[in-house]
Amino acid sequence: MAQNRYVNTGIWVDSYFARLGANEKLAFLYLLTTSHANISGVYTLPLRCAAFESGLAAKVFAAALERFEADGKIVRHGEWLGLVNFIKHQKPNPKVRIGIASELGKAPREIIERLPLTVAAAQIGFDRLSHSNPNLNAKENLNPKRSLFTSLSTGNPQEEPTRLRARRTGEGREGEGAGW
């Protein structure tokens, strides 16, 4: 099945990306768009495959990975690789959330523990992180300001379902249909 990956055109003026050399830019774009990548941004990537598919020498690609890791853009453990800000750029609808959690469930703990809190939030409920509160359904378990599952428009994790329900049912709008 073909997958589409969209890269924000603003990447070309991003201060970090603009400072990269041509080979590093190619390697970075490869990490974002490779067929090895998945919805979580945490995947296995054999160096030999990456070098072959990108057209870069293995030494050049390895050097780029080392730089990205030193700069805090990726984390690595063996052949596993995690893109630090990948989840932040996903649209967190229910299917995407399930897909992210499913893929993260396959990743080694050594990768997950080194990624940002939003990744940890995606793991809660999938028995991959230790948690001091045995009630994993308690609202107190996630900081709403840092959760993967907050509303994109307001940052409030509780508001989005109400807005979506109103849009779907047409609540609060006179003369409008279902809103879809």
C-alpha positions as CSV (number, residue, x, y, z in Angstrom):
1,M,0.0,0.0,0.0
2,A,1.4,3.4,-0.9
3,Q,1.8,6.0,1.8
4,N,2.0,9.7,1.4
5,R,4.2,11.8,3.6
6,Y,3.8,15.6,3.4
7,V,6.7,17.8,4.2
8,N,5.9,21.4,5.2
9,T,7.5,23.7,2.7
10,G,8.7,25.9,5.6
11,I,11.4,23.3,6.2
12,W,13.6,25.2,3.7
13,V,13.6,28.3,5.9
14,D,13.8,26.4,9.2
15,S,16.9,27.7,11.1
16,Y,18.2,24.2,11.8
17,F,17.5,22.8,8.4
18,A,19.0,25.8,6.6
19,R,22.4,25.3,8.4
20,L,22.7,21.7,7.2
21,G,24.9,20.7,4.3
22,A,23.4,19.3,1.1
23,N,24.1,15.6,2.1
24,E,22.6,16.3,5.6
25,K,19.5,17.9,4.1
26,L,19.0,14.8,1.9
27,A,19.5,12.5,4.8
28,F,17.0,14.5,6.9
29,L,14.4,14.5,4.2
30,Y,15.0,10.8,3.7
31,L,14.3,10.1,7.4
32,L,11.0,12.0,7.1
33,T,9.9,10.3,3.9
34,T,11.4,6.8,3.8
35,S,9.1,3.9,3.3
36,H,10.6,2.5,6.6
37,A,8.9,5.4,8.5
38,N,5.5,5.0,10.1
39,I,3.0,7.3,11.8
40,S,4.9,7.4,15.1
41,G,8.3,8.4,13.6
42,V,9.9,5.5,15.5
43,Y,11.1,2.7,13.2
44,T,14.0,0.4,12.3
45,L,16.4,1.7,9.7
46,P,19.3,-0.4,8.6
47,L,22.1,1.9,7.6
48,R,22.8,-0.2,4.5
49,C,19.2,0.4,3.3
50,A,19.3,4.1,4.1
51,A,22.5,4.6,2.2
52,F,21.4,2.6,-0.8
53,E,17.9,4.3,-1.0
54,S,19.2,7.8,-0.5
55,G,22.2,7.4,-2.8
56,L,24.6,8.6,-0.1
57,A,27.7,6.6,1.0
58,A,27.1,4.7,4.2
59,K,29.8,6.8,5.9
60,V,28.2,10.0,4.9
61,F,24.7,8.9,6.0
62,A,26.2,7.6,9.3
63,A,27.8,11.0,9.9
64,A,24.5,12.7,9.3
65,L,22.8,10.4,11.8
66,E,25.5,11.2,14.4
67,R,25.0,14.9,13.9
68,F,21.2,14.7,14.1
69,E,21.5,12.7,17.3
70,A,24.0,15.1,18.8
71,D,21.7,18.0,17.9
72,G,18.7,16.3,19.6
73,K,16.7,15.7,16.4
74,I,16.7,11.9,16.5
75,V,17.3,9.2,19.1
76,R,18.8,5.8,18.2
77,H,19.1,2.4,19.7
78,G,20.7,-0.3,17.5
79,E,18.9,-0.1,14.2
80,W,15.9,1.7,15.8
81,L,15.5,5.4,15.2
82,G,13.1,7.9,16.6
83,L,12.4,11.3,15.1
84,V,12.1,13.6,18.1
85,N,9.4,16.0,16.8
86,F,7.6,13.7,14.4
87,I,4.4,13.2,16.4
88,K,4.1,16.9,17.0
89,H,3.5,17.3,13.3
90,Q,0.7,14.7,13.0
91,K,-3.0,15.6,13.1
92,P,-4.2,13.8,16.3
93,N,-7.5,12.4,15.1
94,P,-8.6,9.1,16.7
95,K,-7.3,6.8,14.0
96,V,-3.9,8.6,14.0
97,R,-3.7,8.3,17.8
98,I,-4.4,4.5,17.6
99,G,-1.8,4.1,14.8
100,I,0.8,6.0,16.8
101,A,0.2,4.0,19.9
102,S,0.3,0.8,18.0
103,E,3.6,1.6,16.4
104,L,5.1,2.8,19.6
105,G,4.1,-0.5,21.2
106,K,6.5,-2.2,18.9
107,A,9.5,0.1,19.7
108,P,12.1,-0.7,22.4
109,R,11.8,1.1,25.7
110,E,15.2,2.6,25.2
111,I,13.9,4.7,22.3
112,I,10.6,5.6,23.9
113,E,12.1,6.9,27.1
114,R,14.4,9.3,25.3
115,L,11.6,10.9,23.3
116,P,9.5,13.9,24.4
117,L,6.6,13.7,26.8
118,T,4.0,13.6,24.0
119,V,5.3,10.2,23.1
120,A,5.0,9.1,26.7
121,A,1.5,10.3,26.7
122,A,0.7,8.2,23.7
123,Q,2.0,5.2,25.5
124,I,-0.2,5.5,28.6
125,G,-2.8,2.8,28.6
126,F,-0.6,0.4,26.5
127,D,1.4,-0.8,29.5
128,R,4.8,0.3,28.1
129,L,5.6,3.0,30.6
130,S,5.7,2.7,34.4
131,H,3.2,5.0,36.0
132,S,2.9,6.0,39.6
133,N,-1.0,6.1,39.5
134,P,-2.5,2.7,39.1
135,N,-5.7,4.3,37.8
136,L,-4.7,4.9,34.2
137,N,-8.1,6.5,33.4
138,A,-7.7,9.4,35.9
139,K,-7.6,12.8,34.3
140,E,-4.7,13.7,36.5
141,N,-2.4,11.3,34.6
142,L,-1.8,13.7,31.7
143,N,-0.8,17.3,31.8
144,P,-3.3,18.8,29.3
145,K,-0.9,21.4,28.1
146,R,1.7,18.7,27.0
147,S,-0.6,15.9,26.0
148,L,-0.6,14.5,22.4
149,F,-4.4,14.4,22.6
150,T,-5.2,18.1,23.2
151,S,-7.4,20.2,21.0
152,L,-5.4,21.7,18.1
153,S,-7.4,25.0,18.3
154,T,-7.5,25.7,22.0
155,G,-5.1,23.3,23.8
156,N,-8.0,22.1,25.9
157,P,-8.3,18.3,25.9
158,Q,-11.9,18.4,27.0
159,E,-13.2,21.0,24.5
160,E,-12.6,19.4,21.2
161,P,-15.1,16.5,21.5
162,T,-17.8,19.0,22.3
163,R,-16.9,21.2,19.3
164,L,-16.9,18.2,17.0
165,R,-20.2,16.9,18.4
166,A,-21.7,20.4,17.8
167,R,-20.3,20.4,14.3
168,R,-21.6,16.9,13.5
169,T,-25.1,17.4,15.0
170,G,-25.5,21.1,14.1
171,E,-26.1,22.0,17.7
172,G,-26.0,25.7,18.4
173,R,-26.5,26.7,14.8
174,E,-29.8,27.8,13.5
175,G,-30.8,26.9,9.9
176,E,-27.7,24.8,9.4
177,G,-27.7,21.1,8.7
178,A,-25.4,18.5,10.2
179,G,-22.3,20.6,9.5
180,W,-20.5,17.9,7.5
